[in-house]
């Protein structure tokens, strides 16, 4: 078992979201990038929304304990982080 797999999935998903776009990036794309099966990716992130949330949290709010939904809501009402 790869102890860094979850982190590698998040990093590769971010790279793919930047290069291909979030809508065009599939679980299969991420699996190929980390040299694992689609099932291995889904084990850590059962939905694309959860994967996107993890990418946003890691890349933009690494020290935050609040949810991505809360952060998005707070930025809509004018708060900055």
Secondary structure, DSSP 8 states (H G I E B T S, - for coil): --TTHHHHHHHHHHHHHHHH-TTT--HHHHHHHHTS-HHHHHHH-SSHHHHHHHHHHHHH-TT--S-HHHHHHHHHTT---
